[in-house]
Amino acid sequence: MDHDKQAFSGIPPVLAQALGGIANAPAQARAGMVEAYKKALAGHDWAFAHADDGNAYRRGRDNFAQITAARRELDPTGEIWNQHAPEGHKFTPKAAPVVA
């Protein structure tokens, strides 16, 4: 659990606990999490950073942190993310460093 706290710091504890258990989740539960992730991506306000309303900005920022944490666990290649994200918000995985 301490590892989960470090990996998901900055997001609500309930979501961090749920994300921490994804790797061990049964296939059906994981499929449900993927569907919830897709729904969150589809409903995300991708322009939140430009909001004039501080509350809208904070909601968008918090939601972005949650879907980013979910992407790390459920969608490490960003394939699902990129189906929903507009241009300027696409995910490109970083290449692993080359060890000589």
Steps between C-alpha positions, in 0.01 A plus 500: 500500500789739566608451139147593389514820706824603330387407148169684531584798719294807432177318416213405732591202725199298385607529135863426592391182679287394202780567254748316722291184473459509122795274427343224711141560392302223333448548126133598535576765763788632291269525197262707710785728601600544135141596413495752786834637376359541147194678637720733708711581193192569289359735765823681587519876442822505298499881497485534880834684512341790315197529731421843642319337791738379772265220601483370143878512481542305827244237396676457167842483662385240753323296234809514279713366787255213549480399136879530467546262794247263344684520167824391665332187632238416237640647178881526519536532121241780487297325229163562670607846616583606146160386371337760727757777538492793258810617317742657740413247771612175337721265700836381370672238715858578589755260361692296751854630551768315308756343732844471342 
